Amino acid sequence: MELARARGEVEQIFSAVIDGLRPEQLVQRALRLDASAIWVEGERHSLPQRARLVVVAVGKAAAGMAVGAEAVLDSRIDRGLVVTKRGFAARPGLTHFELLEASHPVPDQSSLAAGQAVLAAVAGLEADDLVLVLISGGGSALVEALRPGITLDELASATQLLLRAGADIWLLNAVRQRLSLIKAGGLARAAAPARVVNLVISDVLGSPLPVIASGPSVDPGPVLADPGASVRALGIWEELPEAVRRALEQPLRLEPVTNVAQSVVLADARRLAELASRAAEQQGYRGVVLGDRFVGEAREFARFWCALARHVRERGEPWRAPVCLIGAGELTVTVRGQGAGGRNTEMALAAALELDGVPGVAVASLASDGDDGISGAAGGVVTGETAAAIRASGLDPKRLLQENDSARGLAAAEALLVTGPTGTNVNDLYLALIP
């Protein structure tokens, strides 16, 4: 399959998927306002004329979610705050919101400033007041209020170590919760006695509310009893700052959250895969969703994904061509080199090696937020020609993979897919096109 054709079809599919996940549309459809109440997905929440309505949007999709909320609630919003990743705020002007940009994936001083702004926005509320929290992926790094004894440098160091060691989002956020006053329900506690309603665009497989953005506005439920054991298994325990190790060794005692009135997940990885299936069918393929909770090391998943695609192409079973195999998930990368890339470009480069010389198959791995690690791209699209194209540029694709330098290799073969920020964030999309 020619790369130009594969790239064009993947771009069409991905564009249709993103159009179906526009946060402003998702939020706008979920809300309705009348003279005495706000309705969320058909559930009524009283809002007397004297009551205050505070809207806080946090995450990579925060700006779009705020646009949707303002379209419905407009001047009824008494306080509005958006916190999103730097470069993700290119949206139509918001009249009733203050907009802050902060750091992701490693928090910095802007994350602390954003945390203070969020807590200030919900301070001093009463029982009749309502806080609408618009949560999306990325919020864990963007908004922070540290527990006493933990410094920003210590938090940043721990975050970087965990990311480089390949920690999944469950462990990463379990550690963050031990270091934070705003996570694990901290925002909801700060808003009490006001009621809290959450609208969520999930970037965590299975959509567990306490894990998405580290659960600032939901009850944390059972927390990971001993995240320290999981960190030790990664081999980085001794590298963590001493204050972080102490925090992980202490029991986490949290007051229950009792003021959350409703939480609704508007979109997630399952929806991502469903939309991709529809879009593939519009391109003339049979769309087959194989799963929406794929995890594991990116290069190992590439081996599995390509083996499955080759089997379907060569045997015509269990599905005949033209078929598009579809998956969604969140892979990890254990960083050993000094190159540039992300989990999707790493998967794509590994797939290029698995497909080397194989005709009739294209594989894509794409971040739904358009922001894959430090690759500068959404991900990559590869065929049986890609590895040869990388070699023709004077680079060794195997060496690039060893150095975690996937973005450089894919760029040399014109196999990067660059979209810029999409405005949403619901995990990653995996495609195998067999025409």
C-alpha positions in Angstrom: 0.0 0.0 0.0 1.5 3.3 -1.0 2.3 5.7 1.8 0.6 8.7 0.1 -2.7 6.8 -0.2 -2.5 5.4 3.3 -1.7 8.8 4.8 -4.7 10.4 2.9 -7.1 7.8 4.2 -5.8 7.9 7.7 -6.1 11.7 7.7 -9.7 11.5 6.6 -10.6 8.9 9.3 -8.8 10.9 12.0 -10.4 14.1 11.0 -13.9 12.6 11.1 -13.2 11.1 14.5 -12.0 14.4 16.0 -15.1 16.2 14.5 -17.2 13.7 16.5 -15.4 14.5 19.7 -15.5 18.3 19.7 -15.7 19.2 23.4 -17.9 22.3 22.8 -20.5 20.1 21.1 -20.4 17.4 23.8 -20.9 19.9 26.6 -23.5 21.9 24.9 -25.6 18.9 24.2 -25.3 17.8 27.9 -26.6 21.1 29.4 -29.9 22.9 29.6 -30.8 26.0 31.7 -34.2 27.2 32.8 -35.3 29.9 35.3 -34.7 27.9 38.4 -32.4 25.0 37.5 -29.6 23.6 35.4 -30.2 20.3 33.7 -27.3 17.9 33.1 -28.0 14.9 30.9 -31.6 15.1 31.9 -31.0 15.4 35.7 -32.2 18.6 37.4 -30.1 20.6 39.8 -31.9 23.5 41.4 -30.3 26.9 40.9 -32.2 29.7 42.7 -31.8 33.2 41.4 -29.7 34.1 44.4 -27.4 31.1 44.0 -24.0 31.4 42.4 -22.9 29.2 39.5 -19.1 28.6 39.2 -17.7 26.8 36.2 -14.1 25.5 36.3 -12.6 23.8 33.3 -9.3 21.9 33.6 -7.4 19.9 31.0 -6.4 19.7 27.4 -10.0 20.0 26.3 -10.8 22.7 28.8 -11.1 25.6 26.4 -13.6 23.8 24.1 -15.6 22.5 27.1 -15.9 26.1 28.4 -17.1 27.3 25.0 -19.9 24.7 25.1 -20.8 25.7 28.7 -20.9 29.4 27.9 -23.1 28.8 24.9 -25.8 27.4 27.2 -25.2 29.2 30.5 -23.9 32.6 29.3 -24.4 35.3 31.8 -25.7 32.9 34.5 -22.1 32.1 35.1 -20.9 34.0 38.1 -17.3 32.8 38.0 -15.6 31.0 35.2 -12.0 29.7 35.0 -10.2 27.7 32.3 -6.8 26.0 32.8 -5.3 24.3 29.8 -2.0 23.3 28.4 0.1 26.0 26.8 -0.8 26.3 23.1 -4.2 24.6 23.6 -6.2 27.8 24.2 -6.8 28.9 20.5 -10.6 29.1 20.8 -13.2 31.8 20.2 -13.2 34.5 22.9 -14.8 33.5 26.2 -16.8 36.3 27.9 -17.3 34.8 31.3 -14.1 32.9 31.8 -10.6 33.8 32.9 -8.1 31.7 30.9 -4.8 30.3 32.3 -2.2 28.2 30.5 0.0 25.8 32.5 2.7 23.2 32.0 2.2 19.6 30.9 3.3 16.8 31.4 5.7 18.1 34.0 4.3 20.7 36.4 6.0 24.0 36.9 5.2 27.3 38.7 2.3 28.0 36.4 0.7 24.8 37.6 0.9 26.0 41.2 -0.6 29.4 40.2 -3.4 27.6 38.4 -4.1 25.5 41.4 -4.4 28.5 43.6 -6.7 30.1 41.1 -9.0 27.0 41.0 -9.2 26.9 44.8 -9.9 30.6 44.9 -12.7 30.2 42.4 -14.6 27.8 44.6 -13.9 29.5 48.0 -16.7 30.9 50.1 -19.6 29.2 48.5 -22.8 28.2 50.1 -25.1 25.2 50.0 -27.4 26.6 47.3 -24.4 27.4 45.0 -23.4 25.0 42.2 -19.9 24.3 40.9 -19.8 22.8 37.3 -16.4 21.1 36.8 -15.4 20.4 33.3 -12.6 17.8 33.5 -10.4 16.4 30.7 -7.0 14.7 30.5 -3.9 16.5 31.4 -5.4 18.1 34.5 -3.0 16.3 36.9 0.0 18.3 35.7 -1.8 21.6 34.9 -3.3 22.3 38.3 -1.5 21.7 41.6 -1.5 22.6 45.3 1.2 20.8 47.1 1.0 19.2 50.5 3.3 20.7 53.2 6.8 19.4 53.0 6.8 18.8 49.2 8.4 21.3 46.8 7.7 21.9 43.2 11.2 20.7 42.2 10.6 17.4 44.1 7.2 17.0 42.3 8.7 17.7 38.9 11.6 15.3 39.5 9.3 12.5 40.6 7.0 13.1 37.6 9.9 13.0 35.1 11.4 9.8 36.7 8.0 8.0 36.5 7.4 9.1 32.9 10.8 7.9 31.8 10.4 4.6 33.6 7.2 3.9 31.7 4.7 4.3 34.6 1.1 4.0 33.6 -1.4 6.7 34.4 -2.8 4.7 37.3 0.5 4.7 39.1 1.5 8.2 38.1 -1.7 9.6 39.4 -1.6 7.5 42.6 1.8 9.1 43.4 0.4 12.6 42.5 -2.5 12.1 44.9 -0.1 11.5 47.8 1.6 14.8 47.1 -1.4 17.1 46.5 -4.1 19.0 48.3 -6.2 19.5 45.2 -6.3 15.9 43.8 -8.2 12.9 45.2 -11.3 15.1 45.9 -9.5 18.1 47.2 -11.3 20.5 44.8 -14.7 19.2 45.8 -13.9 19.5 49.5 -12.7 23.1 49.0 -16.1 23.9 47.2 -18.2 22.5 50.1 -21.0 23.0 51.1 -21.7 23.9 47.4 -22.9 21.1 45.2 -20.5 19.8 42.5 -21.4 18.4 39.1 -18.7 16.9 36.9 -18.7 16.7 33.1 -15.7 14.5 32.0 -13.9 13.8 28.8 -11.9 10.7 29.8 -8.3 9.9 28.8 -8.1 6.9 31.2 -9.1 3.5 30.0 -12.3 2.4 31.6 -13.0 6.0 32.7 -12.4 5.6 36.5 -13.4 9.0 37.8 -10.8 9.1 40.6 -8.0 8.6 38.1 -9.0 11.1 35.4 -6.9 14.2 36.1 -6.3 12.6 39.5 -9.9 13.0 40.5 -10.0 16.6 41.9 -13.7 16.8 42.2 -14.9 13.2 42.9 -14.7 10.9 45.9 -11.4 9.1 45.6 -12.8 5.8 46.8 -10.2 3.1 47.6 -6.7 4.5 46.8 -3.7 2.4 45.8 -2.6 1.1 49.2 1.1 1.0 48.5 2.2 2.9 45.4 5.8 2.7 46.8 5.8 -1.0 46.0 4.9 -0.3 42.3 7.5 2.4 42.1 10.2 0.0 43.5 9.2 -2.5 40.8 10.2 0.2 38.2 13.7 0.4 39.7 13.6 4.1 40.4 12.7 4.2 44.2 16.2 5.4 45.3 16.2 8.1 42.7 13.0 9.7 44.0 13.5 12.8 46.3 13.5 11.8 50.0 10.4 13.8 50.7 8.4 12.0 48.0 9.6 8.6 49.3 8.4 9.6 52.8 5.0 10.7 51.5 4.6 7.4 49.6 5.3 5.4 52.7 2.7 7.1 54.9 -1.0 6.1 54.9 -3.2 8.4 52.9 -6.1 9.6 55.1 -8.7 11.5 53.2 -12.0 13.0 54.3 -14.9 11.6 52.3 -16.4 13.7 49.6 -20.1 14.2 50.1 -21.1 17.1 47.9 -20.8 15.6 44.4 -24.3 15.6 43.0 -23.6 14.1 39.5 -20.7 13.0 37.3 -21.1 12.2 33.6 -18.5 10.9 31.2 -19.2 12.5 27.8 -16.5 10.8 25.7 -13.9 8.1 26.2 -11.7 5.6 24.3 -14.7 3.4 23.4 -16.4 6.4 21.7 -13.1 7.1 19.9 -13.0 3.6 18.4 -16.7 3.7 17.5 -16.3 6.9 15.6 -13.2 5.5 13.8 -15.2 2.5 12.7 -17.9 4.7 11.1 -15.2 6.9 9.5 -13.4 3.9 8.0 -16.7 2.6 6.5 -17.1 6.0 4.8 -13.7 5.3 3.2 -14.9 2.0 1.8 -13.5 -0.3 4.6 -15.2 -2.6 6.9 -14.5 -1.2 10.3 -13.7 -3.8 13.0 -13.1 -2.6 16.6 -10.8 -5.1 18.3 -10.6 -3.4 21.7 -10.6 -0.1 23.5 -8.3 -0.8 26.4 -5.0 -1.7 24.8 -2.0 -1.2 27.1 1.7 -2.3 27.2 5.0 -1.3 25.8 4.6 0.5 22.5 7.1 -1.5 20.5 5.7 -4.8 21.7 2.1 -3.8 20.8 3.4 -2.9 17.3 4.6 -6.5 16.9 1.2 -7.8 17.9 -0.8 -5.3 15.8 1.3 -5.9 12.7 1.2 -9.7 13.1 -2.6 -9.5 13.2 -2.8 -7.3 10.2 -0.5 -9.5 8.2 -2.6 -12.6 9.1 -5.8 -10.9 7.9 -4.1 -9.8 4.6 -2.5 -13.1 3.8 -5.4 -15.4 5.0 -8.4 -13.3 4.4 -9.7 -14.3 7.8 -11.5 -13.7 10.0 -12.3 -10.7 7.8 -11.8 -10.1 4.1 -10.3 -7.0 2.6 -11.0 -4.2 2.4 -11.0 -4.0 6.2 -9.7 -1.5 8.8 -8.7 -3.0 12.2 -9.3 -0.5 15.0 -8.1 -0.2 18.5 -7.9 2.4 21.2 -5.7 2.5 24.3 -2.7 4.0 26.0 0.7 2.4 25.5 3.9 3.2 27.4 7.5 3.7 26.5 10.4 2.8 28.7 12.9 5.5 27.8 16.5 4.3 27.3 17.8 6.7 24.7 18.0 10.5 24.3 15.8 10.9 21.1 12.6 12.7 20.5 9.2 11.0 20.2 6.2 9.7 22.0 4.3 6.5 22.5 2.5 6.7 19.2 5.6 7.6 17.1 7.4 4.8 18.9 4.6 2.3 18.0 4.6 3.5 14.4 8.4 3.2 14.0 8.3 -0.3 15.5 5.4 -1.1 13.1 7.5 0.1 10.1 10.2 -2.4 11.0 7.6 -5.2 11.4 6.0 -4.4 8.0 9.4 -3.9 6.2 8.8 -5.0 2.6 5.2 -6.2 3.3 2.7 -4.9 0.7 -0.9 -4.2 1.2 -0.9 -3.0 4.9 -0.7 0.4 6.5 -0.6 1.0 10.3 -1.3 4.2 12.1 -0.9 5.2 15.8 -2.3 8.6 16.7 -2.8 10.6 19.9 -6.4 12.0 19.9 -5.1 15.3 21.4 -2.7 15.7 18.5 0.2 16.0 21.0 2.3 12.8 21.2 5.0 13.2 23.8 7.8 15.4 22.5 7.4 14.3 18.9 5.7 17.5 17.7 3.1 15.3 15.9 -0.1 13.3 16.6 1.7 10.1 15.6 2.7 8.2 12.5 1.4 6.4 9.5 3.6 3.6 8.1 3.6 1.0 5.3 5.9 -1.7 4.1 7.9 1.1 2.3 8.6 3.2 5.3 11.6 1.4 6.8 13.3 1.5 3.4 12.6 5.2 3.0 14.2 5.9 6.4 17.3 4.0 5.3 17.4 5.9 2.0 17.7 9.1 4.1 20.9 7.8 5.7 19.3 6.7 9.0 19.0 3.3 10.6 15.4 2.6 11.8 16.5 -0.1 14.3 19.1 2.3 15.9 16.5 5.0 16.0 14.1 2.8 17.8 16.8 1.8 20.3 17.5 5.5 21.0 13.7 6.3 21.3 14.3 8.7 18.4 11.1 7.7 16.5 10.0 11.2 15.5 13.2 11.8 13.6 12.9 8.5 11.7 9.3 9.0 10.8 10.0 12.6 9.7 12.7 11.4 7.3 10.2 9.1 5.6 7.4 11.7 5.6 5.5 9.4 7.9 4.7 11.8 10.7 1.1 13.0 11.0 1.1 16.6 12.3 -2.3 18.0 13.2 -1.6 20.5 16.0 -3.7 20.4 19.2 -7.1 18.9 18.3 -8.9 20.4 21.4 -9.9 17.0 22.8 -8.2 14.1 24.6 -9.5 10.5 24.7 -6.5 8.3 24.6 -4.9 7.0 21.4 -6.2 5.4 18.2 -4.6 2.4 16.4 -5.5 1.6 12.8 -4.5 -1.2 10.4 -5.7 -0.6 6.8 -5.9 -3.6 4.6 -7.3 -2.5 1.2 
